[in-house]
């Protein structure tokens, strides 16, 4: 073994995943580094860390401005894709896809990441969303299992296993604090104490439930067993929370965002949230992020836009409204393009942060004007996929979008072969 190889091995042996740099009373956490890979680890035993970011749109995108006319890699860029020409090799646009059985127009916003027909069939509960399913398996590796964000509002497309919506964080300032501002020692101990108290309460519930089990029939005992499993899983998550509460947060060379001056500046809010998301991924503070852009009603501060965003989405093919709506939607897609470029500029091992991050843009609406939930907009970048250009499926008989979700789960190194109404993985998209 050469001297250089010995140095590298020794460095890898002593540099742990949670290495902290200390000096002058400051402790600084590190992002994921190549040297943090265990010595002698093979690619088979230590797959690269994978991440997932979804940007979900409450009002969709005008199909004629998004989808190319040609299928495959040699498509001519559409109005919205033209500014992303430099990223062509690292993205796929999918047309002719939707969630089977999902209807309800705006109500189907709850189904964007669950593919559950909660908005149309009278169901009272939703199912787990794609992001939360991922977080269930990869979330314990980071301080924050998943981030649920929004540019504004209090709703999100993220749902727990029990079908409860997860309220989003819509303040960039609070997000920055959550990621990078340490609590005082007193607050850290209070948080740890609350976690310990919660765990002790669950222990008491568990003891009572075990006593009850002896009086139950077989079916009820099975249900109780499932309950115990969920309690144990929650205890593990709370133990992780107690551990993280005592560790310093990473320091970043970025200022805390100021308060947004214009509540209707959706593009500005999106940019700030994307910048913070990039930092969250870069510092490995989380590996799962969802950022929702609801159908706000205000007038966006974009030159040429004179009507509210929601009103413009109901254009009824009016050319004046369509022209203004195109300015808004083009700006949204361009900001996503800036985000994926930023990720692609960050080296991680022998690839880039984008190559290890699946970044998805989609919506519940294929045509907001008619409240149509078919032919949803779908953009996918990064993740190490062999990107296929334009995957054009039948606009009348759509491809199940959950097939893409299965592909994403497998790309995250999770062994799933189905999700909701999927029929397999997405045809034409290969890892």
Order of alpha helices (4+ residues) and beta strands (2+ residues): alpha-beta-beta-beta-alpha-beta-beta-alpha-beta-alpha-alpha-alpha-alpha-beta-alpha-alpha-beta-beta-beta-beta-beta-beta-alpha
